[in-house]
Amino acid sequence: MLQKAQIEGKTHVLQTGDMKQEMIRMSAKGFTESDCYAHSFGPLADQTRYMDGWQSNKEGKGYDLRSYLGEKAMDGFDKINQKALGPESGGAGTAGFALVPVYVDPRIVDQSRKYTPLVEMIPRVTNQGTFAEFNKVTAKGAAYTANPDAPLPEADDTESRDSTPIKYLYSIGRVLGPMQAAMPSYILEGFQPTGAGNVSGSVFTPAGVPNAKQYQVLMKARAMKELEENLIINGDASTDATQFSGIVKLQDTTNQKDLSNTALTWDDVEDTIQLAFDDGGRPKLGVCDSATMVDLRKIMIDTFRFSPDQLTAGGTLPFGIPPQLVLHTMVGPIPVLPSMFLSNSGGAKQLYFLDTDFIEMRVLQDMTYEDLAKTNDSQKFMLKIYECLVMRSTPFNSFIDNIA
């Protein structure tokens, strides 16, 4: 039913029987929350990045939609009554100002994240039982020459067996019922690791979080992987019996080149590779702290006059993980990765050269999700892994210790 109403001194024909609702609409010129957004950004979805010079298209150019959006903004301003309620009187967008609600960014960034390349690069091997057992030959009986029809005494070999106990890793989470009901969906930005770190392009990809429970599961999974990476490098069963020993502990002083707080040189690199070579090893991977990585890059540039874009030539790593630097040595090219779990303090820096053919994660049970007992209005769960690290031949590796 058509009705007439006097609004701001003018007569308006109303197309509804709800006088109150229509008067509100007309006095606001038909302005709604979506119109406020659309007058600046048109049809773009919320949280759309509309100008970014870092992200390039197929032509290698950054994108910028501001010229298009400028036209939309002018159209929007023409439609809005500038005498209307402003943000100063309506609120600044914080809690307590009901007229301007808070719009939380749906993206969450984990500022505590750690790069975990070794978790994926070290081979994982199934293991029956709670001990990882393996045999090794420590000395061969020598072959010899002799005269015809001479006595032929045998020469015995020397073997030994190593036994490493499986250790148990846990990551526990709990979500209260009200949080599960109230929390909206989010995006964990830069969450799933796809590389080794500090390379061109993104080495982390986003992960969707539809609810609070899934958020906790993903965060606890990342915590588990970071624990694994730390134990692979720094684990020490002699100081904490719940840990498995890692590379630093297992290698101990075997084929160690101790610089005693002096600067790293290229001769140190060559000498250390030779230690592993002379003991039968063929190192395939280098692992060091971030400061030693910088030292190596400077050495390569100063010694061999490499340009920065040549420092990674000739090296490949599993699963598409890009090397940070490739050292061309007597055993061939050795890709090097920086670790966030090695100390970069002067006098304590380290560079390990590893023959990865003889380093394994022995796994009794890989990461498994399991619900725990429900005793109140919450959901409690655990993630668990049963595993240990074995280095079947430490003489095949070598390392530089105590770099200034």
Backbone hydrogen bonds in HBPLUS format (Angstrom, degrees):
<---DONOR---> <-ACCEPTOR-->    atom                        ^
c    i                          cat <-CA-CA->   ^        H-A-AA   ^      H-
h    n   atom  resd res      DA  || num        DHA   H-A  angle D-A-AA Bond
n    s   type  num  typ     dist DA aas  dist angle  dist       angle   num
A0003-GLN N   A0014-LEU O   3.26 MM  11  5.16 154.2  2.33 134.4 141.0     1
A0014-LEU N   A0003-GLN O   2.65 MM  11  5.16 175.9  1.65 166.3 167.2     2
A0005-ALA N   A0012-HIS O   2.99 MM   7  5.45 149.4  2.09 147.9 157.4     3
A0012-HIS N   A0005-ALA O   2.92 MM   7  5.45 162.4  1.95 154.3 160.0     4
A0007-ILE N   A0010-LYS O   2.87 MM   3  5.40 157.9  1.92 161.0 160.6     5
A0010-LYS N   A0007-ILE O   3.16 MM   3  5.40 160.1  2.20 108.6 114.7     6
A0022-GLU N   A0018-ASP O   3.08 MM   4  6.21 162.3  2.11 153.6 159.1     7
A0023-MET N   A0019-MET O   2.95 MM   4  6.06 156.1  2.01 149.8 155.8     8
A0024-ILE N   A0020-LYS O   3.18 MM   4  6.42 157.6  2.23 147.7 153.0     9
A0025-ARG N   A0021-GLN O   3.09 MM   4  6.36 157.2  2.14 144.9 151.3    10
A0026-MET N   A0022-GLU O   2.88 MM   4  6.09 164.4  1.91 154.0 157.7    11
A0027-SER N   A0023-MET O   2.98 MM   4  6.04 162.9  2.01 148.2 152.7    12
A0028-ALA N   A0024-ILE O   3.25 MM   4  6.33 137.7  2.44 138.4 148.0    13
A0030-GLY N   A0025-ARG O   2.90 MM   5  5.14 158.3  1.95 162.5 156.5    14
A0029-LYS N   A0026-MET O   2.98 MM   3  4.91 159.8  2.02 105.3 109.6    15
A0031-PHE N   A0028-ALA O   2.98 MM   3  5.42 153.3  2.06 112.3 120.6    16
A0035-ASP N   A0032-THR O   3.03 MM   3  5.10 120.0  2.41  95.5 110.9    17
A0036-CYS N   A0032-THR O   3.08 MM   4  6.48 150.7  2.17 150.7 158.4    18
A0037-TYR N   A0033-GLU O   3.26 MM   4  6.66 154.5  2.33 148.2 153.8    19
A0038-ALA N   A0034-SER O   2.83 MM   4  6.00 164.7  1.85 149.2 154.4    20
A0039-HIS N   A0035-ASP O   2.86 MM   4  5.91 145.3  1.98 151.7 157.4    21
A0040-SER N   A0037-TYR O   3.20 MM   3  5.83 150.1  2.29 113.2 120.8    22
A0041-PHE N   A0037-TYR O   3.00 MM   4  6.14 163.5  2.03 153.2 158.5    23
A0042-GLY N   A0038-ALA O   2.79 MM   4  4.25 143.3  1.93 122.3 122.2    24
A0044-LEU N   A0041-PHE O   3.12 MM   3  5.76 161.3  2.15 144.5 143.4    25
A0048-THR N   A0045-ALA O   3.22 MM   3  5.70 134.0  2.44 142.2 137.5    26
A0065-LEU N   A0050-TYR O   2.86 MM  15  5.41 168.9  1.88 177.4 177.1    27
A0052-ASP N   A0063-TYR O   3.07 MM  11  5.80 167.4  2.08 163.0 165.1    28
A0057-ASN N   A0061-LYS O   2.81 MM   4  5.51 148.1  1.92 140.3 146.0    29
A0060-GLY N   A0057-ASN O   2.91 MM   3  5.22 162.1  1.94 115.7 119.2    30
A0069-LEU N   A0065-LEU O   2.97 MM   4  6.22 160.2  2.01 152.9 159.4    31
A0070-GLY N   A0066-ARG O   2.74 MM   4  5.84 142.4  1.88 145.9 155.1    32
A0073-ALA N   A0069-LEU O   2.84 MM   4  6.13 152.9  1.91 152.0 159.8    33
A0074-MET N   A0070-GLY O   3.11 MM   4  6.37 160.4  2.15 149.1 152.6    34
A0075-ASP N   A0071-GLU O   3.12 MM   4  6.36 158.9  2.17 146.2 152.1    35
A0076-GLY N   A0072-LYS O   2.91 MM   4  6.15 152.7  1.99 145.5 153.5    36
A0077-PHE N   A0073-ALA O   2.88 MM   4  6.18 158.2  1.93 154.0 159.1    37
A0078-ASP N   A0074-MET O   3.16 MM   4  6.33 150.6  2.25 144.5 151.4    38
A0079-LYS N   A0076-GLY O   3.00 MM   3  5.29 139.9  2.16 104.2 115.7    39
A0080-ILE N   A0077-PHE O   3.32 MM   3  5.22 140.1  2.49  95.2 105.6    40
A0084-ALA N   A0081-ASN O   3.03 MM   3  5.66 160.6  2.07 122.4 125.2    41
A0090-GLY N   A0086-GLY O   3.03 MM   4  6.11 143.8  2.16 145.5 156.7    42
A0091-GLY N   A0087-PRO O   2.90 MM   4  5.53 133.2  2.12 136.6 142.1    43
A0097-PHE N   A0094-THR O   3.29 MM   3  6.17 155.3  2.36 145.9 146.8    44
A0100-VAL N   A0097-PHE O   3.35 MM   3  6.00 150.3  2.45 115.1 121.8    45
A0187-ILE N   A0106-PRO O   2.72 MM  81  5.96 150.3  1.81 161.8 161.5    46
A0108-ILE N   A0187-ILE O   2.72 MM  79  5.99 159.0  1.76 164.7 165.5    47
A0189-GLU N   A0108-ILE O   2.77 MM  81  5.73 142.5  1.91 144.2 156.3    48
A0113-ARG N   A0110-ASP O   3.39 MM   3  5.68 164.2  2.42 112.7 113.3    49
A0120-GLU N   A0117-PRO O   3.16 MM   3  5.70 133.5  2.39 110.0 119.8    50
A0121-MET N   A0117-PRO O   3.06 MM   4  6.20 139.5  2.23 143.1 155.1    51
A0122-ILE N   A0118-LEU O   3.08 MM   4  5.70 165.1  2.10 144.3 144.5    52
A0361-MET N   A0123-PRO O   2.84 MM 238  6.14 162.4  1.87 163.0 167.8    53
A0125-VAL N   A0361-MET O   2.72 MM 236  5.93 171.4  1.72 168.7 169.6    54
A0363-VAL N   A0125-VAL O   2.81 MM 238  5.93 165.9  1.83 158.9 162.3    55
A0127-ASN N   A0363-VAL O   2.95 MM 236  5.31 136.3  2.15 138.4 130.3    56
A0166-ILE N   A0130-THR O   2.89 MM  36  5.18 172.6  1.90 136.2 135.7    57
A0132-ALA N   A0164-THR O   2.69 MM  32  5.02 171.9  1.69 152.1 153.5    58
A0164-THR N   A0132-ALA O   2.96 MM  32  5.02 160.1  2.00 135.1 141.6    59
A0134-PHE N   A0162-ASP O   3.10 MM  28  5.52 156.2  2.16 150.9 155.4    60
A0162-ASP N   A0134-PHE O   2.84 MM  28  5.52 168.4  1.85 172.2 172.4    61
A0136-LYS N   A0160-SER O   2.88 MM  24  5.56 151.6  1.96 162.4 169.8    62
A0160-SER N   A0136-LYS O   2.89 MM  24  5.56 152.1  1.97 159.2 168.1    63
A0138-THR N   A0158-THR O   2.83 MM  20  5.61 145.7  1.95 146.1 157.0    64
A0139-ALA N   A0158-THR O   3.41 MM  19  4.96 153.5  2.49 134.3 132.0    65
A0158-THR N   A0139-ALA O   2.71 MM  19  4.96 164.7  1.73 157.1 154.3    66
A0150-ALA N   A0147-ASN O   3.14 MM   3  5.34 140.6  2.30 137.6 130.1    67
A0167-LYS N   A0387-GLU O   2.86 MM 220  5.45 168.4  1.87 135.6 138.9    68
A0387-GLU N   A0167-LYS O   2.92 MM 220  5.45 149.7  2.01 155.5 160.7    69
A0169-LEU N   A0385-ILE O   2.81 MM 216  5.12 176.2  1.81 163.8 165.1    70
A0385-ILE N   A0169-LEU O   2.97 MM 216  5.12 149.9  2.06 139.0 144.8    71
A0171-SER N   A0383-LEU O   2.88 MM 212  5.07 142.4  2.02 148.5 150.7    72
A0383-LEU N   A0171-SER O   2.82 MM 212  5.07 149.8  1.91 142.1 152.4    73
A0173-GLY N   A0381-PHE O   3.08 MM 208  5.48 165.4  2.10 142.0 146.2    74
A0381-PHE N   A0173-GLY O   2.90 MM 208  5.48 164.6  1.93 156.0 158.3    75
A0175-VAL N   A0379-GLN O   2.92 MM 204  5.21 154.7  1.98 136.2 143.6    76
A0379-GLN N   A0175-VAL O   2.75 MM 204  5.21 154.2  1.82 146.5 154.7    77
A0180-GLN N   A0176-LEU O   3.07 MM   4  6.40 155.5  2.13 153.3 160.7    78
A0177-GLY N   A0377-ASP O   2.92 MM 200  5.33 163.7  1.95 133.2 130.0    79
A0181-ALA N   A0177-GLY O   3.02 MM   4  6.29 149.2  2.11 151.5 160.2    80
A0182-ALA N   A0178-PRO O   2.93 MM   4  6.00 148.3  2.03 145.1 153.2    81
A0183-MET N   A0179-MET O   2.98 MM   4  5.60 163.9  2.00 146.9 150.1    82
A0186-TYR N   A0209-VAL O   2.79 MM  23  5.00 157.5  1.84 144.9 151.3    83
A0209-VAL N   A0186-TYR O   2.79 MM  23  5.00 154.2  1.85 161.3 152.4    84
A0188-LEU N   A0207-ALA O   2.81 MM  19  5.12 162.1  1.84 167.8 162.8    85
A0207-ALA N   A0188-LEU O   2.98 MM  19  5.12 148.3  2.08 131.2 141.3    86
A0191-PHE N   A0205-THR O   2.89 MM  14  5.58 136.5  2.09 117.7 124.6    87
A0192-GLN N   A0205-THR O   2.73 MM  13  5.00 146.3  1.84 164.4 157.7    88
A0205-THR N   A0192-GLN O   2.85 MM  13  5.00 153.6  1.91 137.0 144.8    89
A0194-THR N   A0203-VAL O   2.67 MM   9  5.06 158.6  1.71 163.3 155.9    90
A0215-TYR N   A0211-ASN O   3.09 MM   4  6.33 152.3  2.17 146.3 154.8    91
A0216-GLN N   A0212-ALA O   3.03 MM   4  6.32 160.2  2.07 151.2 154.8    92
A0217-VAL N   A0213-LYS O   2.98 MM   4  6.27 158.0  2.03 150.4 156.9    93
A0218-LEU N   A0214-GLN O   2.98 MM   4  6.16 165.9  2.00 152.4 155.2    94
A0219-MET N   A0215-TYR O   3.02 MM   4  6.24 164.1  2.04 151.3 156.0    95
A0220-LYS N   A0216-GLN O   2.91 MM   4  6.02 159.5  1.95 150.1 155.6    96
A0221-ALA N   A0217-VAL O   2.94 MM   4  6.10 144.1  2.07 142.6 152.7    97
A0222-ARG N   A0218-LEU O   3.01 MM   4  6.32 155.5  2.07 148.9 154.6    98
A0223-ALA N   A0219-MET O   2.99 MM   4  6.25 155.5  2.05 144.0 151.0    99
A0224-MET N   A0220-LYS O   2.99 MM   4  6.16 147.1  2.10 138.1 146.5   100
A0225-LYS N   A0221-ALA O   3.05 MM   4  6.39 157.2  2.11 148.6 153.8   101
A0226-GLU N   A0222-ARG O   2.96 MM   4  6.22 156.2  2.02 151.7 158.2   102
A0227-LEU N   A0223-ALA O   2.97 MM   4  6.17 147.7  2.07 141.5 150.4   103
A0228-GLU N   A0224-MET O   2.93 MM   4  6.24 157.0  1.98 149.3 155.6   104
A0229-GLU N   A0225-LYS O   2.98 MM   4  6.25 163.7  2.01 148.7 152.1   105
A0230-ASN N   A0226-GLU O   3.05 MM   4  6.20 159.2  2.09 143.3 148.8   106
A0231-LEU N   A0227-LEU O   2.94 MM   4  6.17 161.7  1.97 154.0 158.7   107
A0232-ILE N   A0228-GLU O   2.83 MM   4  6.06 155.7  1.89 154.9 162.2   108
A0233-ILE N   A0229-GLU O   3.32 MM   4  6.56 142.9  2.47 140.4 148.2   109
A0234-ASN N   A0230-ASN O   2.62 MM   4  5.65 164.7  1.64 164.5 165.5   110
A0235-GLY N   A0231-LEU O   2.95 MM   4  3.97 147.9  2.05 110.7 114.0   111
A0247-ILE N   A0232-ILE O   2.79 MM  15  6.15 159.3  1.84 143.7 144.2   112
A0248-VAL N   A0233-ILE O   3.13 MM  15  5.93 165.5  2.15 151.4 155.4   113
A0246-GLY N   A0235-GLY O   2.79 MM  11  4.44 156.4  1.85 122.7 115.2   114
A0239-THR N   A0236-ASP O   3.29 MM   3  5.76 147.0  2.40 108.6 116.2   115
A0240-ASP N   A0236-ASP O   3.09 MM   4  6.22 148.8  2.19 149.9 159.6   116
A0243-GLN N   A0240-ASP O   3.01 MM   3  5.73 165.5  2.03 123.8 128.4   117
A0250-LEU N   A0246-GLY O   2.88 MM   4  5.98 173.7  1.88 165.5 167.7   118
A0251-GLN N   A0247-ILE O   2.90 MM   4  5.78 164.0  1.93 150.2 154.8   119
A0252-ASP N   A0248-VAL O   3.22 MM   4  6.09 146.0  2.34 132.5 141.5   120
A0254-THR N   A0251-GLN O   2.93 MM   3  5.72 153.5  2.01 156.1 156.1   121
A0399-PHE N   A0255-ASN O   3.12 MM 144  6.51 159.2  2.17 156.8 155.0   122
A0257-LYS N   A0399-PHE O   2.90 MM 142  6.26 149.3  2.00 156.1 164.9   123
A0401-ASP N   A0257-LYS O   2.86 MM 144  5.98 165.4  1.88 143.5 147.1   124
A0259-LEU N   A0401-ASP O   2.94 MM 142  6.09 174.4  1.95 158.5 157.9   125
A0262-THR N   A0259-LEU O   3.10 MM   3  5.34 122.1  2.45 103.7 118.3   126
A0261-ASN N   A0402-ASN O   2.85 MM 141  5.39 150.2  1.94 149.7 157.1   127
A0404-ALA N   A0262-THR O   2.97 MM 142  4.78 168.2  1.98 127.9 124.9   128
A0268-ASP N   A0265-THR O   3.17 MM   3  5.32 127.3  2.46  97.5 110.1   129
A0269-VAL N   A0266-TRP O   3.07 MM   3  5.11 117.3  2.48  96.3 111.2   130
A0270-GLU N   A0266-TRP O   3.08 MM   4  6.44 165.0  2.10 158.0 160.3   131
A0271-ASP N   A0267-ASP O   2.89 MM   4  6.03 165.9  1.91 152.7 156.9   132
A0272-THR N   A0268-ASP O   3.02 MM   4  6.08 155.8  2.08 144.6 150.8   133
A0273-ILE N   A0269-VAL O   3.05 MM   4  6.27 160.8  2.08 153.8 158.7   134
A0274-GLN N   A0270-GLU O   3.04 MM   4  6.21 153.8  2.11 145.6 153.1   135
A0275-LEU N   A0271-ASP O   3.17 MM   4  6.50 139.2  2.34 138.6 148.5   136
A0275-LEU N   A0272-THR O   3.17 MM   3  5.15 125.7  2.48  93.8 107.2   137
A0277-PHE N   A0273-ILE O   3.01 MM   4  6.28 162.4  2.04 152.2 157.9   138
A0278-ASP N   A0274-GLN O   2.84 MM   4  5.94 167.6  1.86 155.5 157.5   139
A0279-ASP N   A0276-ALA O   3.17 MM   3  5.24 137.0  2.37  97.7 109.7   140
A0281-GLY N   A0276-ALA O   2.76 MM   5  4.95 149.5  1.85 154.6 144.0   141
A0280-GLY N   A0277-PHE O   2.97 MM   3  5.18 161.7  2.00 113.8 116.2   142
A0284-LYS N   A0354-LEU O   2.79 MM  70  6.02 160.9  1.83 142.9 141.5   143
A0285-LEU N   A0354-LEU O   3.18 MM  69  5.27 146.9  2.29 145.3 152.6   144
A0354-LEU N   A0285-LEU O   2.77 MM  69  5.27 172.1  1.77 165.1 166.4   145
A0286-GLY N   A0335-PRO O   2.77 MM  49  6.00 156.0  1.83 157.1 158.9   146
A0337-LEU N   A0286-GLY O   2.87 MM  51  6.21 156.5  1.92 146.5 149.0   147
A0287-VAL N   A0352-TYR O   2.89 MM  65  5.17 152.8  1.96 142.6 151.1   148
A0352-TYR N   A0287-VAL O   2.82 MM  65  5.17 173.2  1.82 160.3 159.2   149
A0288-CYS N   A0337-LEU O   3.13 MM  49  6.52 155.3  2.19 157.8 163.2   150
A0339-SER N   A0288-CYS O   2.70 MM  51  5.89 147.3  1.81 158.0 168.2   151
A0293-MET N   A0289-ASP O   3.10 MM   4  6.38 147.7  2.21 145.7 155.3   152
A0294-VAL N   A0290-SER O   3.17 MM   4  6.52 151.3  2.26 143.7 150.0   153
A0295-ASP N   A0291-ALA O   3.02 MM   4  6.38 153.8  2.09 143.2 150.8   154
A0296-LEU N   A0292-THR O   2.86 MM   4  6.12 160.0  1.90 152.7 157.1   155
A0297-ARG N   A0293-MET O   3.04 MM   4  6.29 157.8  2.09 148.2 153.9   156
A0298-LYS N   A0294-VAL O   3.07 MM   4  6.34 159.6  2.12 150.8 155.7   157
A0299-ILE N   A0295-ASP O   2.96 MM   4  6.25 155.2  2.02 149.3 156.7   158
A0300-MET N   A0296-LEU O   2.92 MM   4  6.16 161.9  1.95 153.8 157.9   159
A0301-ILE N   A0297-ARG O   3.02 MM   4  6.22 159.8  2.06 148.6 153.9   160
A0302-ASP N   A0298-LYS O   2.84 MM   4  5.95 166.2  1.85 152.2 156.5   161
A0303-THR N   A0299-ILE O   2.74 MM   4  5.59 161.9  1.77 149.7 155.7   162
A0304-PHE N   A0300-MET O   3.06 MM   4  5.48 150.7  2.14 127.2 136.3   163
A0305-ARG N   A0301-ILE O   2.99 MM   4  4.63 122.9  2.33 115.9 124.5   164
A0310-GLN N   A0307-SER O   2.84 MM   3  5.41 161.2  1.87 124.1 130.6   165
A0311-LEU N   A0308-PRO O   3.30 MM   3  5.48 164.9  2.32 108.0 112.5   166
A0313-ALA N   A0310-GLN O   3.36 MM   3  5.47 170.4  2.37 109.1 111.6   167
A0326-VAL N   A0311-LEU O   2.77 MM  15  5.99 148.9  1.87 170.5 161.0   168
A0321-ILE N   A0318-PRO O   3.15 MM   3  6.08 173.1  2.16 128.5 130.7   169
A0324-GLN N   A0336-VAL O   3.16 MM  12  5.94 154.3  2.23 156.2 163.5   170
A0336-VAL N   A0325-LEU O   2.70 MM  11  5.22 149.2  1.79 163.8 165.0   171
A0327-LEU N   A0334-ILE O   2.94 MM   7  5.10 167.3  1.96 139.4 136.5   172
A0334-ILE N   A0327-LEU O   2.77 MM   7  5.10 154.1  1.84 143.9 152.9   173
A0329-THR N   A0332-GLY O   3.19 MM   3  5.10 166.9  2.21 118.5 120.0   174
A0332-GLY N   A0329-THR O   3.06 MM   3  5.10 163.1  2.09 108.2 111.7   175
A0348-ALA N   A0345-SER O   2.98 MM   3  5.55 156.5  2.04 141.4 142.9   176
A0347-GLY N   A0403-ILE O   2.78 MM  56  5.03 145.8  1.90 128.4 131.6   177
A0403-ILE N   A0349-LYS O   3.04 MM  54  4.84 173.9  2.05 131.0 132.8   178
A0351-LEU N   A0400-ILE O   3.05 MM  49  5.14 153.9  2.12 144.2 149.1   179
A0400-ILE N   A0351-LEU O   2.84 MM  49  5.14 157.7  1.89 146.5 152.9   180
A0353-PHE N   A0398-SER O   2.83 MM  45  5.35 170.9  1.84 166.9 163.7   181
A0398-SER N   A0353-PHE O   3.09 MM  45  5.35 156.7  2.15 147.4 153.4   182
A0358-PHE N   A0355-ASP O   3.16 MM   3  6.20 174.5  2.16 130.2 131.9   183
A0392-ARG N   A0358-PHE O   2.85 MM  34  5.35 145.5  1.97 159.1 166.9   184
A0360-GLU N   A0390-VAL O   2.98 MM  30  5.43 166.0  2.00 159.3 163.9   185
A0390-VAL N   A0360-GLU O   2.90 MM  30  5.43 167.2  1.91 161.9 164.8   186
A0362-ARG N   A0388-CYS O   2.82 MM  26  5.41 151.7  1.90 161.6 168.0   187
A0388-CYS N   A0362-ARG O   2.98 MM  26  5.41 136.3  2.17 142.8 155.3   188
A0364-LEU N   A0386-TYR O   2.90 MM  22  5.32 145.8  2.01 138.0 148.3   189
A0365-GLN N   A0386-TYR O   3.28 MM  21  4.99 167.0  2.30 131.2 133.5   190
A0386-TYR N   A0365-GLN O   2.85 MM  21  4.99 169.4  1.87 149.1 152.7   191
A0368-THR N   A0384-LYS O   3.00 MM  16  5.43 143.7  2.13 142.5 153.9   192
A0384-LYS N   A0368-THR O   3.09 MM  16  5.43 144.6  2.22 137.9 148.7   193
A0370-GLU N   A0382-MET O   2.96 MM  12  5.44 144.7  2.08 159.9 165.6   194
A0382-MET N   A0370-GLU O   2.87 MM  12  5.44 151.3  1.96 152.1 161.7   195
A0372-LEU N   A0380-LYS O   2.85 MM   8  5.38 173.0  1.86 139.4 137.8   196
A0378-SER N   A0376-ASN O   2.74 MM   2  5.57 134.7  1.95 110.0  95.1   197
A0396-PHE N   A0393-SER O   3.16 MM   3  5.74 157.3  2.21 114.4 121.1   198
A0397-ASN N   A0394-THR O   3.01 MM   3  5.48 165.7  2.03 118.5 122.7   199
